[in-house]
């Protein structure tokens, strides 16, 4: 029998196999994540008629005489090239840009796929919507951290539907405190009548106030209407703390000279030689409730002053206790000296709370240097006991270190405060590392899980199992599992799907060559048959 006939038969079989692969590729042209295959042929065994001979005796050598015995399929390779991405707008649809595979579990083993058409099932697991295999990855801790991302701790992906309440532990302030702010002191009336009952004389005394360069210090000057009236001292200086309490009343700006709180200025009305005291407030008296000047005991009139606290900043925010109840915190920082702002315990209010206190004591000073930078008093602890369900004492660290003091807008406010009430999951997003971030109705976001990906040394060596899935083989190598974007693994694009990488133009071209190859091999068989027919006819 002619060897060519059997060669033609092998060619028919090989091209049939090639056509089967091409047909499968074309049928999956719209299959999500499908990877096209290709067929390569190789020559079958050769029959050696004569071997090669070496040159000798002045004659050249001869090559071996071999006749091939046909063709067979050498390999069917998977084309693992990237398919085009199609936007779907569905957040659970995912595509890997670059190398890598999604990891899914069918209940018995891990499978690998490029098809990212995922959805959540009735039990809340993220699954491949085509076959129900569960997507593998890592679940975040309660605080949103994902500590380990390895093959050993892969698990089914679910989303935490509720966020437990967390109490506030830190508060950070930011912005500027206006260095130019000054308090105001004004007189409700600036004249009083004084009387010398011994000599039955009276006089009107006018008080004039002038702001000095020192913080919360004013100068005063006394003028009598009767030019013959004289004072033992008709001018001095009065200073206050941030609350309007008197700190000193003296004859000189630096606090020296006559102390008017213990030795008030006097007036000799009309030069009679008898002196009448002009009484002034004592140390720690509040100027809002104590007259600035009052006459002698027999004089009914006084000079009162109005003190207005402008050099202050009110800062408000909300904090949460261990059960998620909200408490409104209001703090008022008041300027108490140049480059010094004081937070008094009485100026801190916490709603629905008791035993409010500061770790620094009754007051806390925030000091700034000459460059407007904070130099001391960077933080304190705010303590209070919630009223209501929570019995856990609250300690909140208040950080002032990011504050500045320049002459400008008063912008100081709470920049960041932790803690939150309980929340229900409203929505979620996914970043390119495959981290799923949940948005809760309490206004907070939290990392919930991370999608796992796997890369192989030889991804073309993976074995197809159906449903656009692959499993490992002896030639694929072991999976290298980790987050997307690391270790050679591509990034994840949510809201998109990777389409089939089948090239129709290429497949149709291969279809033509496969058809022609099949036809040519069939012609070999018919021609060999005709030759055999001629041999049979010799007997005739």
C-alpha positions as CSV (number, residue, x, y, z in Angstrom):
1,X,0.0,0.0,0.0
2,X,1.2,3.5,-0.7
3,X,2.6,5.4,2.3
4,X,1.2,8.6,0.8
5,X,-2.4,7.4,1.5
6,X,-1.7,7.1,5.2
7,X,0.1,10.5,5.2
8,X,-3.0,12.0,3.6
9,X,-5.2,10.4,6.2
10,X,-3.1,11.9,9.0
11,X,-3.3,15.2,7.3
12,X,-7.1,15.0,7.3
13,X,-7.2,14.1,11.0
14,X,-4.8,17.0,11.9
15,X,-6.7,19.6,9.9
16,X,-10.0,18.3,11.4
17,X,-8.6,18.9,14.8
18,X,-7.5,22.4,13.7
19,X,-10.9,23.2,12.4
20,X,-12.5,22.0,15.7
21,X,-10.3,24.4,17.6
22,X,-11.1,27.3,15.2
23,X,-14.8,26.5,15.5
24,X,-14.6,26.6,19.3
25,X,-12.7,29.9,19.2
26,X,-15.3,31.5,16.9
27,X,-18.2,30.2,18.9
28,X,-16.7,31.9,22.0
29,X,-16.0,35.2,20.3
30,X,-18.4,36.9,22.8
31,X,-17.6,34.8,25.9
32,X,-16.4,36.9,28.9
33,X,-12.8,36.2,29.7
34,X,-12.4,33.5,27.0
35,X,-8.8,32.7,25.8
36,X,-8.4,31.6,22.3
37,X,-6.5,28.4,21.4
38,X,-4.2,27.6,18.5
39,X,-3.1,24.4,16.8
40,X,0.5,23.7,15.8
41,X,1.4,20.6,13.7
42,X,4.5,18.4,13.8
43,X,5.9,15.8,11.4
44,X,5.3,12.1,12.3
45,X,7.9,9.4,12.2
46,X,10.2,9.1,9.1
47,X,11.1,5.8,7.4
48,X,14.8,5.7,6.6
49,X,15.5,4.0,3.3
50,X,19.3,4.4,3.5
51,X,21.5,6.1,6.0
52,X,24.0,8.8,5.4
53,X,27.6,8.0,4.3
54,X,30.7,10.0,5.0
55,X,33.2,11.2,2.4
56,X,35.9,8.7,1.5
57,X,38.3,7.8,-1.3
58,X,38.0,11.1,-2.9
59,X,34.2,10.8,-3.1
60,X,31.7,13.0,-1.3
61,X,29.3,11.8,1.4
62,X,25.6,11.1,0.8
63,X,22.7,12.3,2.9
64,X,20.2,9.9,4.5
65,X,17.1,8.9,2.5
66,X,14.0,9.3,4.6
67,X,10.3,9.3,3.8
68,X,7.9,10.9,6.2
69,X,4.9,9.1,7.4
70,X,2.5,12.0,7.8
71,X,1.5,14.8,10.3
72,X,0.0,15.0,13.7
73,X,-1.1,17.7,16.1
74,X,2.0,19.0,18.0
75,X,0.3,21.2,20.5
76,X,-2.9,23.1,21.2
77,X,-1.8,26.3,23.0
78,X,-3.9,28.8,24.9
79,X,-3.4,32.5,23.9
80,X,-3.3,34.2,27.3
81,X,-3.2,37.7,25.8
82,X,-5.3,40.6,27.2
83,X,-8.8,40.9,25.9
84,X,-10.5,44.3,25.4
85,X,-12.3,45.8,28.4
86,X,-16.0,46.6,28.2
87,X,-17.6,49.0,30.7
88,X,-20.7,47.7,32.3
89,X,-21.3,50.1,35.2
90,X,-21.9,47.2,37.6
91,X,-19.6,47.5,40.6
92,X,-19.3,43.8,41.1
93,X,-18.0,43.3,37.5
94,X,-14.3,43.1,37.5
95,X,-11.5,42.9,34.9
96,X,-7.7,42.4,35.4
97,X,-5.5,44.8,33.5
98,X,-2.3,42.8,33.0
99,X,-1.3,39.4,34.3
100,X,-3.2,37.3,36.8
101,X,-6.4,35.5,37.5
102,X,-9.3,35.7,39.9
103,X,-9.4,32.9,42.4
104,X,-12.7,31.0,42.8
105,X,-13.6,27.9,44.9
106,X,-16.1,25.3,43.8
107,X,-16.3,23.8,47.3
108,X,-13.5,21.3,46.6
109,X,-10.7,23.2,45.0
110,X,-9.5,26.6,43.8
111,X,-10.1,27.4,40.2
112,X,-8.7,30.4,38.2
113,X,-10.5,32.6,35.8
114,X,-10.2,35.9,33.9
115,X,-14.0,36.2,33.7
116,X,-15.0,38.8,36.3
117,X,-18.8,38.7,36.0
118,X,-19.4,38.5,39.8
119,X,-22.5,39.1,42.0
120,X,-23.6,38.5,45.6
121,X,-25.8,35.5,46.2
122,X,-28.6,35.0,48.7
123,X,-26.2,34.2,51.5
124,X,-24.1,37.3,50.9
125,X,-21.1,35.7,49.2
126,X,-19.5,37.2,46.2
127,X,-19.7,34.5,43.5
128,X,-19.1,34.1,39.8
129,X,-22.6,34.7,38.4
130,X,-22.1,32.0,35.6
131,X,-21.4,29.1,37.9
132,X,-21.8,30.1,41.5
133,X,-18.1,29.5,42.5
134,X,-17.2,31.7,45.4
135,X,-14.6,34.5,44.9
136,X,-11.6,34.2,47.2
137,X,-9.8,37.0,49.0
138,X,-9.3,38.4,52.4
139,X,-11.8,39.9,55.0
140,X,-10.8,43.0,56.8
141,X,-10.7,43.3,60.6
142,X,-13.4,45.2,62.5
143,X,-11.2,48.4,62.3
144,X,-10.9,48.0,58.5
145,X,-7.3,46.7,58.4
146,X,-6.3,43.8,56.2
147,X,-3.2,42.4,57.8
148,X,-2.2,39.3,55.8
149,X,-2.7,38.6,52.1
150,X,-1.4,35.1,51.4
151,X,-2.5,31.8,50.0
152,X,-2.9,30.4,53.5
153,X,-5.7,32.7,54.6
154,X,-7.8,33.0,51.5
155,X,-11.5,32.9,52.3
156,X,-14.9,33.5,50.8
157,X,-15.7,37.2,50.3
158,X,-18.7,38.6,52.2
159,X,-19.4,42.2,53.2
160,X,-20.1,43.4,56.8
161,X,-23.6,44.9,56.6
162,X,-23.3,46.8,59.9
163,X,-20.5,49.0,61.4
164,X,-20.3,48.8,65.2
165,X,-20.2,52.0,67.1
166,X,-16.8,53.3,68.2
167,X,-16.1,55.9,70.9
168,X,-14.1,59.0,70.2
169,X,-10.5,58.9,71.4
170,X,-8.8,61.6,69.3
171,X,-9.6,65.1,68.2
172,X,-7.2,67.2,66.1
173,X,-7.6,70.9,65.6
174,X,-6.2,72.9,62.7
175,X,-6.2,76.5,61.4
176,X,-5.3,79.9,62.7
177,X,-5.9,81.9,65.8
178,X,-6.0,85.6,65.2
179,X,-3.0,87.2,67.0
180,X,-4.4,90.7,66.5
181,X,-7.6,90.1,68.4
182,X,-8.1,92.4,71.4
183,X,-10.9,92.7,74.1
184,X,-12.8,95.9,74.5
185,X,-13.4,98.0,77.6
186,X,-15.8,100.9,77.5
187,X,-17.5,103.2,80.0
188,X,-21.2,103.1,80.4
189,X,-20.8,106.6,81.8
190,X,-17.6,108.5,82.3
191,X,-18.5,111.1,84.9
192,X,-19.2,110.9,88.6
193,X,-20.0,113.5,91.3
194,X,-17.9,113.4,94.4
195,X,-18.7,115.2,97.6
196,X,-16.7,116.4,100.6
197,X,-19.3,116.2,103.4
198,X,-16.9,117.9,105.8
199,X,-16.8,121.1,103.8
200,X,-20.1,120.5,102.0
201,X,-18.4,120.8,98.6
202,X,-18.9,118.8,95.4
203,X,-17.1,118.4,92.1
204,X,-17.6,116.4,88.9
205,X,-14.8,114.0,87.9
206,X,-14.4,112.8,84.3
207,X,-12.7,109.5,83.5
208,X,-11.0,108.9,80.2
209,X,-9.7,105.4,79.1
210,X,-6.9,104.7,76.6
211,X,-5.8,101.3,75.4
212,X,-2.1,100.5,76.0
213,X,0.2,98.3,73.9
214,X,-0.1,95.6,76.6
215,X,-2.8,92.9,76.2
216,X,-5.9,93.6,78.3
217,X,-4.4,96.8,79.9
218,X,-6.0,100.3,79.7
219,X,-4.7,103.6,81.0
220,X,-7.1,106.0,82.8
221,X,-6.9,109.7,83.4
222,X,-9.0,111.8,85.9
223,X,-10.1,115.4,85.3
224,X,-11.9,117.6,87.8
225,X,-14.4,120.2,86.6
226,X,-13.2,122.6,89.3
227,X,-9.7,123.7,88.4
228,X,-8.9,124.3,92.1
229,X,-9.6,120.6,92.9
230,X,-6.4,118.5,93.0
231,X,-5.6,114.7,92.9
232,X,-2.9,112.9,94.7
233,X,-2.6,110.9,91.5
234,X,-4.9,111.4,88.5
235,X,-3.7,108.6,86.2
236,X,-2.9,105.0,86.2
237,X,-3.4,101.6,84.6
238,X,-5.8,98.8,85.0
239,X,-5.3,95.2,83.8
240,X,-7.7,92.2,83.4
241,X,-7.5,88.5,82.8
242,X,-9.3,86.9,79.9
243,X,-12.6,86.7,81.9
244,X,-12.5,90.4,82.8
245,X,-11.3,89.9,86.3
246,X,-9.0,92.6,87.7
247,X,-5.4,91.6,87.9
248,X,-3.8,94.9,88.9
249,X,-4.6,98.7,89.2
250,X,-1.5,100.7,89.6
251,X,0.0,104.1,89.0
252,X,2.6,102.8,86.6
253,X,2.2,100.6,83.5
254,X,4.7,98.0,84.7
255,X,2.8,97.5,88.0
256,X,5.0,99.7,90.1
257,X,4.0,102.8,92.0
258,X,0.8,103.3,94.0
259,X,-1.5,100.3,94.2
260,X,-4.9,101.7,93.7
261,X,-6.7,98.6,94.9
262,X,-5.4,99.1,98.5
263,X,-4.6,102.8,98.3
264,X,-7.1,104.5,95.9
265,X,-6.5,107.9,94.4
266,X,-7.9,110.9,96.3
267,X,-9.3,114.3,95.4
268,X,-9.1,117.6,97.3
269,X,-12.3,119.3,96.3
270,X,-11.8,123.1,95.7
271,X,-8.5,123.0,97.6
272,X,-10.0,122.7,101.1
273,X,-7.2,120.4,102.2
274,X,-9.6,117.5,102.9
275,X,-9.1,114.4,100.6
276,X,-11.9,112.2,99.4
277,X,-11.2,108.6,98.2
278,X,-12.1,107.5,94.7
279,X,-12.6,103.8,95.4
280,X,-11.6,101.2,92.7
281,X,-12.2,97.4,92.3
282,X,-10.1,94.9,94.2
283,X,-8.0,92.1,92.7
284,X,-10.2,89.4,91.1
285,X,-13.3,91.6,91.1
286,X,-15.1,91.2,87.8
287,X,-15.4,94.5,86.0
288,X,-18.8,93.6,84.7
289,X,-20.3,93.6,88.1
290,X,-18.0,96.0,90.0
291,X,-17.8,99.8,89.4
292,X,-14.5,101.1,87.9
293,X,-14.7,104.2,90.1
294,X,-17.0,105.1,92.9
295,X,-17.0,108.2,95.1
296,X,-16.7,108.5,98.8
297,X,-19.2,106.8,101.1
298,X,-21.5,109.8,100.9
299,X,-21.3,110.0,97.1
300,X,-24.0,108.0,95.3
301,X,-22.7,108.1,91.8
302,X,-20.2,105.5,90.2
303,X,-18.4,105.0,86.9
304,X,-19.1,101.6,85.5
305,X,-17.4,99.8,82.6
306,X,-18.5,97.2,80.0
307,X,-16.0,94.5,79.2
308,X,-16.4,92.6,75.8
309,X,-14.4,89.4,75.2
310,X,-13.4,89.6,71.5
311,X,-10.1,87.7,71.8
312,X,-11.7,84.2,71.9
313,X,-12.4,81.3,69.6
314,X,-15.3,79.0,70.0
315,X,-14.8,75.5,68.6
316,X,-17.6,72.9,68.4
317,X,-17.8,69.4,67.3
318,X,-19.6,66.1,68.0
319,X,-18.1,63.1,69.7
320,X,-19.4,59.6,70.3
321,X,-19.4,57.3,73.4
322,X,-18.9,53.6,73.4
323,X,-22.6,52.9,72.5
324,X,-22.5,55.4,69.6
325,X,-24.5,58.2,71.3
326,X,-23.5,61.6,70.1
327,X,-22.3,64.4,72.5
328,X,-21.8,68.0,71.4
329,X,-18.6,69.4,72.6
330,X,-18.0,73.2,72.8
331,X,-14.7,74.7,73.8
332,X,-13.9,78.4,74.1
333,X,-10.2,79.4,74.0
334,X,-9.6,82.9,75.3
335,X,-6.5,85.1,74.9
336,X,-5.0,85.6,78.3
337,X,-1.7,87.3,77.4
338,X,0.4,88.0,74.3
339,X,1.0,84.7,72.6
340,X,-1.0,82.8,75.2
341,X,-4.5,81.4,74.8
342,X,-6.3,79.7,77.7
343,X,-8.9,77.0,77.8
344,X,-10.7,77.0,81.1
345,X,-12.6,74.0,82.4
346,X,-15.6,76.2,82.9
347,X,-15.5,77.1,79.1
348,X,-15.8,73.4,78.1
349,X,-19.3,72.0,77.7
350,X,-20.3,68.5,76.8
351,X,-23.9,67.7,76.2
352,X,-25.5,64.7,78.0
353,X,-22.4,64.3,80.2
354,X,-21.2,65.0,83.7
355,X,-17.9,65.4,85.5
356,X,-16.3,67.2,82.6
357,X,-12.7,67.9,83.4
358,X,-9.3,68.6,81.8
359,X,-6.2,66.5,82.4
360,X,-4.2,69.7,82.9
361,X,-6.4,71.0,85.7
362,X,-8.8,73.9,85.9
363,X,-7.2,75.6,82.9
364,X,-4.9,74.8,80.0
365,X,-2.5,77.3,78.3
366,X,-1.6,77.1,74.6
367,X,1.6,79.1,74.1
368,X,2.9,80.4,70.8
369,X,6.4,81.7,69.9
370,X,7.2,84.9,68.2
371,X,6.9,83.2,64.8
372,X,3.3,82.2,65.4
373,X,4.2,78.5,66.0
374,X,2.9,76.6,68.9
375,X,5.6,76.2,71.5
376,X,3.9,74.4,74.4
377,X,0.5,73.1,75.5
378,X,0.1,71.0,72.3
379,X,-2.4,68.6,73.8
380,X,-4.6,67.7,76.7
381,X,-7.1,65.0,77.6
382,X,-10.8,65.9,77.8
383,X,-12.6,63.7,80.4
384,X,-16.3,63.2,81.0
385,X,-18.9,60.6,82.1
386,X,-21.7,60.0,79.5
387,X,-25.2,60.2,80.8
388,X,-27.4,57.5,79.4
389,X,-26.7,54.0,78.2
390,X,-22.9,54.0,78.2
391,X,-21.1,53.6,81.5
392,X,-17.6,53.8,80.1
393,X,-15.7,57.0,81.1
394,X,-14.6,59.0,78.1
395,X,-11.0,60.2,77.6
396,X,-10.4,62.2,74.4
397,X,-7.0,63.4,73.4
398,X,-7.3,67.0,72.0
399,X,-4.4,67.9,69.8
400,X,-3.6,71.6,69.2
401,X,-0.2,71.0,67.5
402,X,-1.4,72.1,64.1
403,X,-2.7,75.5,65.2
404,X,-0.9,78.7,64.2
405,X,-1.2,82.3,65.6
406,X,-0.9,85.0,62.9
407,X,-2.7,88.3,62.5
408,X,-5.4,87.0,60.1
409,X,-8.7,85.2,59.9
410,X,-9.8,83.1,62.8
411,X,-10.0,79.8,61.1
412,X,-9.3,77.3,63.9
413,X,-11.6,74.4,63.9
414,X,-11.7,70.6,64.5
415,X,-9.9,69.0,61.5
416,X,-10.4,65.4,62.4
417,X,-12.3,63.5,65.1
418,X,-12.6,59.7,65.3
419,X,-15.5,57.7,66.6
420,X,-18.9,57.1,65.1
421,X,-22.3,55.7,65.7
422,X,-23.5,52.3,64.4
423,X,-24.1,52.3,60.7
424,X,-25.8,50.2,58.0
425,X,-24.1,49.5,54.7
426,X,-25.5,51.6,51.9
427,X,-23.1,51.2,49.0
428,X,-19.5,50.1,48.2
429,X,-16.8,50.9,45.8
430,X,-13.6,49.1,44.7
431,X,-10.2,50.4,44.0
432,X,-7.6,49.1,41.5
433,X,-6.0,47.0,44.3
434,X,-9.3,45.1,44.6
435,X,-10.1,46.6,48.0
436,X,-13.8,46.8,48.6
437,X,-14.7,50.0,50.6
438,X,-18.1,50.2,52.2
439,X,-20.1,53.4,52.7
440,X,-22.4,53.4,55.8
441,X,-25.3,55.5,56.7
442,X,-23.4,57.0,59.6
443,X,-21.3,58.9,57.1
444,X,-18.2,56.7,57.5
445,X,-16.3,54.5,55.1
446,X,-14.5,51.3,55.9
447,X,-12.4,48.7,54.1
448,X,-14.3,45.5,54.1
449,X,-12.4,43.0,52.0
450,X,-9.8,42.6,49.2
451,X,-10.1,40.5,46.1
452,X,-7.3,37.9,45.8
453,X,-5.4,37.3,42.5
454,X,-3.0,34.7,41.3
455,X,-0.2,34.7,38.8
456,X,1.6,31.7,37.2
457,X,5.1,31.2,35.8
458,X,3.4,29.6,32.7
459,X,-0.2,30.7,32.5
460,X,-0.5,29.0,29.1
461,X,0.1,25.7,30.8
462,X,-3.1,25.9,32.8
463,X,-5.8,23.3,32.1
464,X,-9.3,24.4,31.0
465,X,-12.1,22.9,33.1
466,X,-15.1,24.6,31.4
467,X,-17.1,27.7,32.4
468,X,-14.1,29.7,31.4
469,X,-12.2,28.3,34.3
470,X,-8.6,26.9,34.6
471,X,-6.9,24.6,37.0
472,X,-3.2,24.0,37.6
473,X,-1.3,21.5,35.6
474,X,2.2,19.9,35.9
475,X,3.5,22.6,33.5
476,X,1.7,25.8,34.8
477,X,3.6,26.2,38.0
478,X,2.1,26.9,41.4
479,X,-0.1,30.0,41.9
480,X,1.6,33.1,43.3
481,X,-1.3,34.6,45.3
482,X,-1.4,38.2,46.5
483,X,-3.1,41.5,46.1
484,X,-3.6,43.0,42.6
485,X,-0.9,45.3,41.4
486,X,1.9,43.5,43.3
487,X,4.3,40.8,42.3
488,X,3.6,41.1,38.6
489,X,-0.1,40.8,39.1
490,X,-2.3,43.3,37.2
491,X,-4.6,45.9,38.6
492,X,-8.4,45.4,38.9
493,X,-10.8,47.6,37.0
494,X,-14.3,47.5,38.6
495,X,-17.4,48.1,36.6
496,X,-15.8,46.5,33.5
497,X,-15.5,43.0,32.0
498,X,-12.7,41.5,29.9
499,X,-14.0,40.3,26.6
500,X,-12.8,37.3,24.6
501,X,-9.4,37.7,23.0
502,X,-10.5,35.9,19.8
503,X,-9.4,37.7,16.6
504,X,-12.0,36.9,14.0
505,X,-9.9,38.0,11.1
506,X,-7.1,35.7,12.2
507,X,-9.6,32.8,12.8
508,X,-11.1,33.2,9.4
509,X,-7.7,33.2,7.8
510,X,-6.8,30.0,9.7
511,X,-10.1,28.5,8.6
512,X,-9.2,29.1,5.0
513,X,-5.8,27.5,5.3
514,X,-7.2,24.6,7.3
515,X,-9.8,24.0,4.6
516,X,-7.2,24.1,1.8
517,X,-5.0,21.8,3.8
518,X,-7.8,19.4,4.3
519,X,-8.7,19.5,0.5
520,X,-5.0,18.9,-0.4
521,X,-4.7,15.9,1.8
522,X,-8.0,14.4,0.5
523,X,-6.5,14.9,-3.0
524,X,-3.4,12.9,-1.9
525,X,-5.7,10.1,-0.9
526,X,-7.7,10.1,-4.2
527,X,-4.5,10.3,-6.2
528,X,-2.9,7.4,-4.3
529,X,-6.1,5.4,-4.9
530,X,-5.9,6.1,-8.6
531,X,-2.3,4.8,-8.6
532,X,-3.4,1.6,-6.8
533,X,-6.2,1.2,-9.3
534,X,-3.6,1.4,-12.1
535,X,-1.5,-1.2,-10.4
536,X,-4.5,-3.6,-10.2
537,X,-5.3,-3.0,-13.8
538,X,-1.9,-4.4,-14.9
539,X,-3.2,-7.9,-14.3
540,X,-5.9,-7.3,-16.8
